[in-house]
């Protein structure tokens, strides 16, 4: 299953957000892979629109496994201040998949 989601990065945090993702902790990278996040990419527009893409067998299960992973709480604590307009919690609580309406296969 392919998943695409959007979030919004604060305008005053764009440069630092990009720097942080140029050096994602190795343990975070391993945790994402081990919990079912594959082919995971983030794209950032100049206005702060963040688009995430991943492939997984079960998005809800992959999110739950990642939320339970010890490294995730530390990563989310560091990353939450970068996001604009989160409904509640951290970014991982606000990733709502977009509906896929076309795929060229």
N, C-alpha and C positions, 0 to 999 in steps of 0.2 A: 504494500500500500504506500502511495506517495502522499505526503503531507506538506502543505504550505500554510504558513501563518504569518501574521503581521503584528508588529509592536511599534512603539514610537520611542525614539531616543531623544533626550533633551538636547536642544540646540547647543547649549553651552558645554555639553559632554561628548560631542561627536568625535573630536580628535582623540581624546583619552580612551573612548570606547574602542576605537579602531586599534589603538596601541595595545590595549589589553587583549584583544583577540588575535593580535600578531604573535602573542606569547601565551596561549592557553596552557594552563598547567598540564603536564603530562598525565597526572592522575585523573584530571577531569576528562581528558581525551579518551583515556582507557575506560573510564566509567561510562561515558556516552556509548562507546562501542559495545561494551559488555552488557549494557542494559537494553540494547536493541535499537540504538540510533545509528543508522547507516546512511552513507552518502549525504551527511549533514552539512549544509552550507548556510551561511548568513550573507545577505546582501543589504547594503546601506545606501539610501538615497541622500542627496545633499540636504534635504529638508528634515532628515531624521527618521524617515520611514524605514523600518527594519523588516525585511522579508526573510523568513526562515524556510528552508526546504529540507526534508529528510525522507528516508524510506525506512519502513518498519513493518513487521508482521501485524502488530497491534499497538496503535498509538497510545491508547489509554493504559495498557500494561507497561509500555516502555516509559511513559511518564511516571507511573507509580513506582517502578523499579528505580528510576533515576531519583525521584523524590526521597526514597529510602536510603540512597547511597550516601555515606558520610561526607564525601567531598562536595556534594551538591549544596548542603546548607552553607558551607563556607563560601562557595562560589556565588550563590544567590545573595548572600549578605553583602558581598563586595559589588555585585552588579546592580542590585535594585536601585541605588541612587541615580543610575544612568537613565532610567526609564521615565517617560512622561505619561501621565494619565493612566496608571494602573488601577484597575477597579478595586482589588484587594490583594494582599499578599505580594509575592514577588513575580518576576516575569514568568516563571514556570507555572504560575497559577493563572496566567492571563493569555496563554497561547491557545487560541481557538482556531481550529483548522478551517481554511477556506474550502468551499465546495469546488471540486474539480469538475469542470464542464467540458473539457476537451483534452485529449492526449493523443499525439501523433506517435503511433507505435509501429 
